[in-house]
Amino acid sequence: MTTEQKTDFMRRCLQLARLGMGHVAPNPMVGCVVVVGNRIVAEGWHRQFGGPHAEVNALNALADKSILRDATLFVNLEPCSHYGKTPPCALRLINDGVRRVVICNLDPNPQVAGRGVAMLREAGVEVETGLLEAEGWQLNRRFFTYHTLHRPYITLKWAQSADGYLDGNGDKPVRISTDLTKALVHKMRAEEMAILVGTRTALKDNPQLHTRRWFGPHPTRVVFDRNLSVPSDAHLLSDDQPTLIFNAVKEEAPRYVKIDFEGDTLSALMSALYERSIQSLIVEGGRDTLQRFIERDLFDAVQIEVGDCYCGEGTPAPVWPNVRWEVCRYGTHLMYHYQKPLACHSS
C-alpha cells in the first residue's frame, strides 16, 4: 500500500470522525475504516458519548471476520486500552484477529497514553502511528488541549460595529449581528461545551446563550457574577440549561461556585472547568472580560464579526495585536477568524 493510499484512507477516517461533532464530547471524534486489497470493506465512527467506539462500529459492520487477517485497520486516534463506559477497543481488535493498524494520533488521556499501542504490539499487531498527525490535532483540538494543558480550548468571540464599538451608551444593547451571522454563532455554540459572559453582559443583554437558531446541544453557561447581582428571573437562571455561576458569596452545587475574586480568577476558572470535564469554552463576555483573556494570552482562537452599523461612541472593542486573519464575508458583514498554531507533537 502506497503512502498516498494510506493518506486517503486516513482522510476518510477524519471525515467520518467529524460526524460525531456535538454528540460525543467529552470523548474525542473518531472514525475508522477497514481496508482489504486497497478497498474499504467496512467503516464506522463514534456516534454518541457512552456508545460503541469507532473501531467497534467498523468491526461490527463486517459479516466475515476472517478477512481481518488480510486487512489493515485505519483509525485517527489510538484505540483505548481501559474499561470505561465500553470495553477496551485494543482488546477487541486483538480478539477479532486484526493484524495491521494505522493510527493518526496517540491518545493524551492518561488512561490510554500509549498503552493501546503497546497492547497491540505485544499481541503481535503491526502498528504505524503519526499519519496526518497535524490534521488529527486540528479535528480534536479541544480534546488534546484539555488533556495536555489541563484547561478548555478557548475561543474569544465578539461582534463590533464598523467603527470599532461593542455597544453604544444607551440602556439597550445595539443590534450588530444579522439573522445569518446569529445562526452561525449558534452553530458555534452547538459545537462547544461551555460559553462565558460577565456580570455586565448578563445584566444589560439578558442573554439566553442557547442554540435555538441551530440544531445541537446547548452549551453549559458560565457567568462571572461576583456579588450575585444577576436577578433570579434573568434568562441565565430561569431554565434548566446547565449553568455555573462563579461568585464570591456562596458554594452551592451544582450551580454556584465560590472563588476568590482578589486572587487569580482565571486560573480558578480553568481549574473548575477542567474538574468538570469541560473541554471547550467560548468567551462572549464584554470588553473587560475579553481583554483579561487577551492580556493573559489565555486563548486558542478568536472570532470577530464586524457589522455595517456605526455607534459613534460607546464601549470600544478589545485591543488586539496584529495577527494574520482569515476573513469571510456574509452580506455586508465580515467575519474574522484567527487560530493559534496547534502544539501537536510528533509520535
DRENZA-574624 format. One record per atom (N, C-alpha, C): x, y, z. Coordinates in steps of 0.05 Angstrom, whole numbers, padded with zeros to 5 digits, always signed. Layout:
XYZ/...
//
This chain:
+00017-00024+00000/+00000+00000+00000/+00018+00025+00000/+00013+00044-00018/+00029+00067-00020/+00022+00088+00002/+00040+00106+00006/+00035+00128+00026/+00011+00144+00017/+00008+00149-00009/-00015+00164-00018/-00041+00150-00012/-00042+00124-00016/-00066+00108-00010/-00072+00109+00020/-00051+00105+00036/-00055+00107+00065/-00066+00134+00073/-00056+00155+00061/-00065+00182+00068/-00095+00185+00061/-00103+00174+00038/-00131+00176+00030/-00149+00161+00050/-00140+00138+00060/-00157+00123+00079/-00158+00137+00106/-00136+00150+00114/-00137+00165+00139/-00154+00190+00137/-00154+00202+00114/-00172+00225+00110/-00201+00217+00111/-00207+00193+00102/-00234+00183+00105/-00241+00179+00135/-00222+00170+00151/-00226+00167+00180/-00233+00194+00192/-00218+00215+00184/-00223+00242+00195/-00251+00252+00186/-00258+00246+00161/-00284+00254+00151/-00307+00241+00167/-00304+00215+00172/-00324+00200+00188/-00325+00211+00216/-00301+00217+00228/-00300+00226+00255/-00316+00251+00259/-00315+00269+00240/-00330+00295+00242/-00360+00291+00245/-00370+00269+00237/-00399+00264+00240/-00407+00263+00270/-00388+00259+00287/-00394+00258+00316/-00394+00285+00329/-00388+00307+00314/-00387+00334+00325/-00413+00340+00340/-00410+00349+00365/-00433+00357+00381/-00447+00334+00395/-00438+00309+00391/-00452+00286+00402/-00434+00269+00420/-00407+00271+00418/-00390+00252+00433/-00374+00265+00456/-00373+00291+00458/-00358+00304+00479/-00368+00295+00506/-00350+00291+00526/-00321+00298+00525/-00303+00277+00512/-00314+00257+00499/-00298+00238+00483/-00288+00252+00458/-00267+00243+00446/-00257+00254+00420/-00274+00244+00397/-00272+00257+00374/-00285+00248+00350/-00267+00228+00336/-00277+00205+00330/-00260+00183+00319/-00275+00170+00296/-00260+00165+00275/-00270+00149+00252/-00252+00126+00247/-00262+00106+00234/-00246+00081+00229/-00255+00069+00203/-00235+00059+00187/-00241+00043+00163/-00225+00018+00163/-00237-00003+00152/-00223-00029+00149/-00218-00032+00119/-00193-00038+00112/-00185-00038+00084/-00173-00066+00077/-00183-00077+00055/-00172-00102+00044/-00167-00098+00015/-00142-00103+00006/-00135-00100-00022/-00140-00072-00032/-00133-00052-00016/-00136-00024-00024/-00165-00016-00028/-00183-00030-00015/-00212-00024-00017/-00224-00024+00011/-00240-00003+00017/-00253-00002+00043/-00276-00023+00043/-00275-00040+00063/-00296-00061+00066/-00314-00056+00089/-00306-00038+00107/-00324-00031+00130/-00314-00004+00141/-00333+00010+00153/-00325+00035+00165/-00345+00041+00188/-00336+00059+00206/-00352+00066+00229/-00342+00091+00242/-00357+00103+00259/-00348+00126+00275/-00362+00126+00302/-00350+00141+00320/-00361+00144+00347/-00385+00162+00344/-00409+00152+00349/-00434+00166+00343/-00445+00182+00367/-00441+00170+00392/-00454+00182+00415/-00437+00176+00440/-00434+00196+00457/-00420+00191+00482/-00433+00168+00498/-00417+00149+00506/-00427+00126+00520/-00433+00103+00502/-00434+00108+00476/-00439+00087+00457/-00414+00074+00447/-00416+00054+00429/-00393+00040+00418/-00373+00059+00405/-00348+00053+00407/-00327+00069+00394/-00326+00063+00364/-00311+00079+00350/-00309+00077+00320/-00300+00050+00311/-00279+00039+00325/-00268+00013+00317/-00289-00009+00320/-00304-00008+00341/-00324-00029+00346/-00346-00027+00325/-00355-00002+00318/-00375+00001+00298/-00366-00009+00271/-00340-00004+00264/-00329-00014+00239/-00328-00044+00238/-00318-00056+00260/-00316-00085+00261/-00343-00098+00261/-00363-00086+00274/-00390-00097+00274/-00403-00096+00246/-00392-00079+00229/-00403-00077+00202/-00393-00099+00183/-00374-00115+00193/-00362-00137+00177/-00378-00163+00182/-00387-00175+00161/-00401-00200+00163/-00382-00223+00166/-00358-00221+00154/-00338-00242+00154/-00313-00232+00167/-00309-00240+00192/-00285-00231+00207/-00259-00244+00198/-00262-00265+00182/-00237-00279+00174/-00220-00262+00155/-00232-00242+00142/-00217-00225+00124/-00198-00207+00139/-00201-00205+00165/-00184-00186+00180/-00155-00194+00180/-00149-00220+00175/-00121-00228+00174/-00107-00215+00150/-00122-00206+00130/-00111-00194+00106/-00117-00164+00105/-00128-00153+00127/-00138-00126+00127/-00119-00107+00142/-00122-00081+00136/-00109-00060+00152/-00131-00042+00163/-00130-00037+00189/-00150-00020+00202/-00138+00007+00206/-00151+00028+00196/-00143+00056+00199/-00161+00069+00220/-00149+00084+00238/-00165+00099+00258/-00150+00124+00265/-00164+00146+00270/-00150+00171+00274/-00141+00176+00303/-00149+00158+00321/-00139+00160+00349/-00132+00133+00360/-00111+00132+00375/-00102+00107+00388/-00125+00092+00401/-00129+00066+00395/-00150+00051+00408/-00147+00050+00438/-00169+00053+00452/-00167+00054+00482/-00159+00027+00493/-00147+00028+00517/-00137+00004+00529/-00149-00002+00556/-00169+00014+00564/-00181+00012+00591/-00211+00007+00589/-00222-00003+00611/-00251-00006+00614/-00263+00020+00623/-00280+00032+00607/-00295+00055+00615/-00325+00050+00612/-00338+00066+00596/-00366+00060+00590/-00368+00037+00571/-00346+00031+00557/-00345+00008+00539/-00319-00007+00544/-00317-00033+00535/-00292-00048+00538/-00270-00036+00521/-00244-00044+00526/-00222-00033+00511/-00223-00040+00481/-00220-00020+00464/-00221-00025+00435/-00196-00041+00426/-00173-00036+00439/-00149-00051+00432/-00153-00081+00436/-00166-00088+00457/-00171-00116+00462/-00190-00128+00441/-00210-00113+00433/-00229-00122+00412/-00214-00127+00386/-00195-00109+00379/-00180-00112+00354/-00163-00138+00355/-00151-00143+00378/-00135-00167+00381/-00152-00192+00379/-00174-00192+00394/-00191-00216+00394/-00204-00222+00367/-00209-00201+00351/-00221-00205+00325/-00200-00212+00304/-00174-00211+00311/-00154-00220+00293/-00143-00199+00274/-00145-00174+00281/-00134-00152+00265/-00103-00155+00266/-00090-00153+00243/-00061-00157+00241/-00046-00131+00238/-00058-00111+00225/-00044-00085+00219/-00063-00062+00226/-00051-00042+00239/-00066-00018+00248/-00050+00007+00241/-00063+00027+00229/-00050+00053+00223/-00065+00074+00239/-00051+00089+00255/-00062+00109+00273/-00053+00137+00267/-00071+00156+00268/-00064+00184+00264/-00050+00195+00289/-00065+00196+00311/-00055+00208+00336/-00054+00189+00359/-00034+00191+00376/-00034+00178+00402/-00053+00193+00420/-00064+00178+00439/-00084+00189+00457/-00070+00201+00482/-00073+00228+00487/-00060+00240+00511/-00074+00234+00537/-00098+00223+00536/-00112+00216+00561/-00095+00197+00577/-00089+00204+00602/-00072+00187+00619/-00081+00158+00621/-00107+00153+00617/-00117+00126+00619/-00108+00109+00594/-00099+00123+00573/-00090+00109+00549/-00060+00115+00545/-00054+00139+00534/-00026+00149+00532/-00006+00128+00524/-00010+00116+00501/+00009+00096+00491/+00003+00067+00498/-00014+00063+00518/-00020+00036+00527/-00035+00020+00506/-00052+00033+00490/-00066+00019+00469/-00047+00008+00448/-00028+00025+00440/-00008+00016+00420/+00009-00006+00432/+00017-00003+00457/+00034-00024+00470/+00019-00051+00471/-00007-00050+00478/-00023-00074+00479/-00024-00088+00452/-00028-00072+00431/-00030-00083+00404/-00003-00096+00396/+00019-00082+00401/+00045-00092+00392/+00053-00117+00408/+00046-00117+00434/+00052-00141+00450/+00037-00165+00440/+00014-00161+00427/-00001-00183+00416/+00007-00190+00387/+00028-00177+00377/+00038-00183+00351/+00025-00167+00328/+00010-00146+00335/-00003-00130+00315/+00017-00109+00304/+00019-00106+00278/+00036-00086+00266/+00023-00059+00268/+00036-00039+00280/+00024-00013+00286/+00041+00009+00274/+00028+00027+00259/+00041+00051+00249/+00027+00076+00260/+00041+00096+00269/+00029+00119+00281/+00039+00145+00267/+00024+00167+00271/+00032+00193+00262/+00024+00201+00234/+00007+00186+00221/-00003+00193+00194/-00023+00215+00196/-00018+00238+00183/-00035+00262+00183/-00039+00272+00212/-00018+00272+00227/-00019+00279+00255/-00030+00307+00260/-00021+00327+00244/-00030+00354+00248/-00060+00357+00242/-00069+00343+00221/-00098+00344+00215/-00114+00332+00237/-00104+00311+00249/-00118+00298+00271/-00119+00316+00295/-00098+00331+00301/-00098+00351+00323/-00118+00373+00318/-00120+00382+00293/-00139+00403+00287/-00167+00393+00292/-00174+00369+00283/-00200+00359+00288/-00207+00357+00317/-00189+00345+00333/-00194+00341+00361/-00179+00360+00379/-00176+00385+00370/-00160+00405+00385/-00172+00410+00413/-00197+00408+00416/-00209+00412+00443/-00200+00390+00462/-00203+00365+00453/-00195+00342+00469/-00165+00343+00475/-00148+00349+00456/-00119+00349+00460/-00111+00372+00479/-00123+00396+00475/-00117+00419+00493/-00125+00412+00522/-00148+00400+00525/-00157+00394+00552/-00138+00375+00566/-00128+00354+00552/-00111+00334+00565/-00082+00342+00567/-00073+00360+00549/-00045+00368+00550/-00040+00394+00567/-00059+00413+00566/-00057+00438+00581/-00074+00439+00606/-00091+00419+00610/-00108+00418+00633/-00127+00442+00635/-00138+00449+00613/-00157+00471+00611/-00174+00468+00586/-00196+00482+00583/-00211+00480+00558/-00197+00494+00535/-00205+00486+00511/-00197+00501+00487/-00214+00526+00487/-00201+00550+00485/-00215+00575+00489/-00217+00591+00463/-00242+00599+00457/-00246+00616+00434/-00258+00643+00444/-00245+00665+00438/-00255+00691+00444/-00273+00700+00421/-00297+00710+00427/-00316+00717+00406/-00330+00743+00413/-00331+00761+00393/-00347+00785+00397/-00356+00796+00370/-00377+00814+00371/-00386+00829+00348/-00381+00858+00353/-00372+00873+00333/-00366+00901+00337/-00377+00917+00313/-00382+00942+00318/-00392+00960+00296/-00370+00966+00277/-00377+00978+00254/-00357+00985+00234/-00337+01005+00244/-00344+01021+00264/-00325+01040+00276/-00313+01030+00302/-00315+01004+00308/-00299+00992+00329/-00311+00992+00357/-00337+00991+00359/-00350+00991+00386/-00366+00965+00390/-00365+00954+00414/-00381+00931+00421/-00410+00939+00426/-00414+00963+00435/-00441+00972+00443/-00441+01002+00444/-00465+01014+00445/-00468+01043+00448/-00471+01050+00477/-00478+01074+00483/-00481+01084+00510/-00509+01082+00521/-00528+01072+00505/-00556+01070+00514/-00561+01048+00533/-00585+01046+00543/-00592+01025+00562/-00596+00998+00549/-00603+00998+00524/-00608+00973+00510/-00584+00967+00491/-00578+00941+00488/-00555+00934+00470/-00560+00941+00441/-00539+00949+00427/-00540+00955+00399/-00541+00929+00383/-00559+00926+00364/-00560+00902+00347/-00539+00905+00325/-00519+00887+00327/-00498+00887+00307/-00501+00863+00288/-00506+00840+00298/-00507+00815+00282/-00533+00814+00266/-00532+00800+00243/-00555+00795+00226/-00567+00768+00234/-00590+00761+00222/-00601+00735+00227/-00582+00713+00218/-00568+00717+00196/-00549+00697+00186/-00526+00694+00204/-00513+00716+00213/-00490+00713+00230/-00497+00703+00258/-00522+00709+00267/-00531+00698+00292/-00533+00667+00290/-00543+00658+00267/-00545+00629+00263/-00518+00616+00264/-00498+00629+00252/-00471+00619+00252/-00459+00618+00280/-00466+00638+00296/-00457+00638+00324/-00470+00615+00339/-00495+00610+00334/-00509+00588+00348/-00498+00561+00339/-00490+00559+00314/-00476+00535+00305/-00450+00531+00321/-00436+00553+00325/-00411+00552+00340/-00417+00543+00369/-00438+00553+00381/-00445+00545+00408/-00451+00515+00410/-00464+00505+00389/-00472+00476+00389/-00447+00458+00388/-00424+00469+00378/-00400+00453+00375/-00381+00456+00400/-00387+00474+00418/-00370+00478+00441/-00386+00470+00467/-00371+00465+00488/-00383+00454+00512/-00393+00475+00532/-00381+00499+00531/-00389+00520+00550/-00386+00547+00538/-00400+00567+00549/-00399+00595+00540/-00399+00613+00564/-00382+00633+00564/-00377+00651+00587/-00385+00680+00581/-00399+00692+00600/-00404+00721+00600/-00399+00732+00628/-00395+00759+00629/-00391+00772+00654/-00417+00784+00665/-00415+00796+00688/-00439+00807+00701/-00452+00829+00684/-00436+00847+00673/-00448+00869+00658/-00463+00860+00634/-00452+00840+00619/-00466+00829+00596/-00492+00815+00605/-00490+00800+00627/-00514+00786+00636/-00536+00805+00644/-00529+00828+00655/-00549+00847+00664/-00561+00864+00641/-00543+00873+00623/-00553+00891+00602/-00566+00876+00579/-00554+00853+00571/-00564+00838+00548/-00585+00817+00556/-00585+00808+00581/-00603+00787+00590/-00603+00764+00569/-00579+00753+00563/-00577+00733+00542/-00587+00705+00551/-00596+00690+00531/-00603+00662+00537/-00580+00643+00533/-00562+00650+00514/-00539+00633+00507/-00547+00605+00499/-00569+00604+00483/-00579+00579+00472/-00568+00573+00444/-00578+00551+00433/-00572+00544+00405/-00598+00543+00389/-00617+00561+00396/-00644+00559+00384/-00644+00564+00354/-00623+00576+00343/-00622+00581+00314/-00607+00560+00300/-00599+00539+00314/-00584+00517+00301/-00590+00491+00316/-00588+00469+00301/-00593+00443+00314/-00568+00435+00330/-00572+00426+00355/-00549+00417+00371/-00554+00423+00400/-00536+00412+00417/-00540+00416+00446/-00533+00444+00455/-00546+00453+00476/-00539+00478+00488/-00513+00476+00504/-00496+00496+00503/-00472+00495+00519/-00478+00500+00548/-00460+00492+00566/-00462+00500+00594/-00456+00529+00596/-00473+00544+00609/-00469+00573+00612/-00451+00578+00636/-00432+00596+00633/-00414+00603+00654/-00415+00633+00658/-00419+00642+00683/-00423+00670+00688/-00404+00679+00711/-00390+00701+00706/-00375+00714+00728/-00395+00734+00741/-00403+00729+00765/-00422+00746+00779/-00413+00748+00808/-00394+00765+00813/-00380+00766+00839/-00399+00768+00862/-00418+00787+00861/-00436+00792+00884/-00464+00782+00880/-00468+00763+00860/-00494+00752+00854/-00514+00774+00848/-00506+00791+00829/-00523+00814+00821/-00544+00806+00800/-00540+00784+00786/-00559+00777+00765/-00585+00767+00778/-00608+00779+00771/-00633+00772+00785/-00642+00743+00778/-00657+00732+00795/-00666+00704+00792/-00684+00699+00768/-00697+00721+00758/-00714+00717+00735/-00700+00723+00709/-00673+00727+00710/-00658+00730+00685/-00658+00704+00669/-00655+00706+00643/-00655+00682+00626/-00634+00662+00635/-00611+00671+00644/-00590+00653+00652/-00597+00635+00676/-00616+00644+00692/-00623+00629+00716/-00651+00617+00716/-00666+00622+00695/-00694+00615+00697/-00702+00590+00681/-00682+00574+00673/-00688+00549+00660/-00669+00527+00670/-00671+00504+00658/-00656+00481+00667/-00629+00477+00652/-00623+00495+00634/-00597+00492+00620/-00574+00493+00640/-00555+00475+00638/-00533+00475+00658/-00519+00502+00659/-00515+00512+00683/-00504+00539+00687/-00486+00539+00711/-00463+00551+00708/-00444+00554+00731/-00441+00584+00737/-00446+00592+00761/-00443+00620+00770/-00419+00622+00788/-00398+00635+00778/-00374+00639+00794/-00377+00665+00809/-00376+00662+00836/-00382+00685+00853/-00365+00684+00878/-00367+00705+00894/-00352+00707+00919/-00369+00704+00944/-00394+00695+00940/-00413+00694+00962/-00419+00666+00972/-00424+00647+00954/-00433+00620+00964/-00424+00598+00945/-00420+00575+00957/-00415+00550+00943/-00439+00532+00946/-00452+00526+00924/-00477+00511+00925/-00480+00495+00899/-00473+00469+00901/-00474+00452+00877/-00503+00448+00868/-00507+00445+00842/-00487+00445+00821/-00482+00471+00808/-00496+00492+00816/-00496+00517+00800/-00476+00538+00810/-00473+00541+00836/-00457+00563+00847/-00429+00553+00855/-00408+00567+00845/-00380+00561+00850/-00367+00585+00863/-00359+00582+00887/-00346+00605+00901/-00316+00606+00896/-00306+00629+00888/-00278+00632+00883/-00268+00659+00896/-00242+00662+00898/-00230+00686+00910/-00226+00706+00887/-00242+00727+00887/-00240+00747+00866/-00217+00766+00870/-00204+00764+00893/-00180+00780+00898/-00155+00766+00888/-00159+00740+00881/-00136+00724+00871/-00137+00721+00841/-00126+00699+00831/-00125+00694+00803/-00151+00680+00794/-00170+00697+00786/-00197+00686+00780/-00196+00668+00754/-00179+00676+00735/-00179+00660+00710/-00167+00632+00715/-00147+00630+00732/-00136+00604+00738/-00156+00587+00754/-00170+00600+00772/-00191+00586+00787/-00213+00576+00768/-00220+00593+00748/-00240+00585+00728/-00230+00561+00712/-00205+00562+00703/-00194+00540+00687/-00194+00514+00703/-00187+00515+00728/-00186+00491+00745/-00214+00479+00749/-00233+00497+00754/-00261+00488+00758/-00273+00475+00733/-00267+00487+00710/-00278+00475+00685/-00264+00449+00678/-00238+00448+00684/-00223+00423+00679/-00234+00400+00697/-00240+00407+00722/-00250+00386+00740/-00278+00377+00732/-00292+00393+00717/-00319+00386+00708/-00319+00374+00679/-00295+00368+00669/-00291+00356+00642/-00302+00373+00620/-00301+00400+00623/-00309+00418+00602/-00285+00424+00584/-00286+00415+00560/-00262+00415+00542/-00261+00439+00524/-00282+00455+00521/-00281+00478+00504/-00299+00500+00515/-00290+00525+00510/-00303+00548+00522/-00303+00571+00502/-00327+00583+00498/-00329+00608+00483/-00331+00630+00503/-00314+00651+00500/-00315+00674+00517/-00330+00696+00502/-00355+00702+00510/-00372+00721+00497/-00376+00745+00515/-00360+00748+00535/-00364+00770+00554/-00360+00797+00542/-00362+00818+00559/-00358+00845+00550/-00328+00851+00547/-00322+00877+00542/-00295+00885+00536/-00275+00877+00559/-00282+00882+00584/-00264+00877+00606/-00258+00847+00608/-00278+00831+00605/-00274+00802+00607/-00256+00792+00584/-00262+00801+00560/-00246+00792+00537/-00217+00802+00539/-00214+00827+00548/-00187+00838+00549/-00170+00824+00570/-00182+00814+00591/-00167+00799+00611/-00156+00773+00599/-00172+00760+00583/-00162+00735+00570/-00140+00742+00550/-00143+00764+00535/-00123+00772+00516/-00096+00779+00530/-00098+00794+00551/-00073+00803+00565/-00059+00779+00578/-00074+00759+00586/-00062+00735+00597/-00053+00715+00575/-00058+00721+00550/-00052+00703+00528/-00066+00676+00533/-00090+00678+00544/-00105+00654+00552/-00127+00649+00531/-00120+00640+00508/-00140+00634+00487/-00126+00617+00466/-00142+00605+00449/-00132+00589+00427/-00142+00598+00400/-00165+00612+00400/-00176+00622+00375/-00192+00647+00380/-00197+00663+00359/-00212+00687+00361/-00231+00689+00337/-00256+00697+00342/-00275+00703+00321/-00287+00730+00325/-00284+00748+00306/-00295+00775+00308/-00313+00781+00285/-00337+00789+00291/-00356+00798+00270/-00355+00828+00269/-00351+00839+00245/-00352+00868+00241/-00376+00875+00225/-00395+00889+00237/-00420+00895+00224/-00418+00920+00207/-00441+00929+00196/-00441+00953+00179/-00454+00977+00193/-00460+00974+00219/-00471+00997+00233/-00449+01014+00246/-00456+01038+00254/-00437+01057+00267/-00449+01066+00293/-00433+01065+00314/-00442+01073+00341/-00434+01102+00347/-00411+01110+00338/-00401+01137+00344/-00388+01140+00371/-00399+01126+00390/-00388+01126+00418/-00399+01101+00432/-00387+01095+00455/-00396+01072+00470/-00373+01056+00481/-00376+01029+00482/-00356+01012+00492/-00337+01002+00470/-00312+01010+00471/-00293+01002+00449/-00289+00972+00449/-00284+00961+00425/-00277+00933+00423/-00250+00928+00436/-00244+00903+00444/-00218+00897+00456/-00194+00905+00438/-00172+00912+00451/-00147+00918+00436/-00135+00892+00428/-00129+00889+00402/-00120+00864+00391/-00093+00868+00376/-00074+00851+00381/-00048+00853+00366/-00051+00846+00337/-00032+00854+00321/-00032+00849+00292/-00026+00819+00287/-00045+00804+00277/-00041+00776+00270/-00052+00771+00242/-00047+00748+00232/-00057+00740+00205/-00086+00729+00208/-00105+00743+00197/-00133+00735+00199/-00142+00720+00174/-00161+00702+00178/-00177+00691+00157/-00203+00706+00156/-00211+00716+00133/-00234+00734+00132/-00255+00722+00113/-00280+00721+00123/-00303+00712+00107/-00324+00735+00106/-00337+00737+00084/-00358+00758+00081/-00386+00745+00081/-00403+00757+00097/-00431+00748+00098/-00449+00773+00093/-00456+00777+00068/-00470+00802+00061/-00452+00826+00065/-00462+00845+00082/-00446+00869+00087/-00428+00865+00112/-00428+00841+00124/-00413+00837+00148/-00387+00820+00142/-00367+00825+00158/-00342+00810+00155/-00338+00793+00181/-00329+00768+00177/-00323+00751+00200/-00293+00745+00199/-00279+00753+00220/-00250+00749+00222/-00245+00725+00240/-00228+00707+00231/-00220+00683+00246/-00190+00683+00250/-00182+00676+00274/-00153+00671+00280/-00151+00647+00298/-00132+00630+00292/-00126+00607+00309/-00096+00605+00313/-00088+00602+00338/-00060+00598+00344/-00050+00572+00332/-00025+00571+00325/-00014+00545+00316/-00018+00524+00337/-00025+00500+00328/-00030+00478+00347/-00004+00466+00356/-00003+00458+00381/+00021+00447+00393/+00022+00417+00390/+00017+00407+00366/+00018+00378+00363/+00047+00368+00363/+00051+00344+00373/+00077+00333+00376/+00080+00308+00360/+00103+00304+00349/+00108+00280+00333/+00107+00256+00350/+00095+00235+00340/+00093+00209+00355/+00117+00192+00347/
//
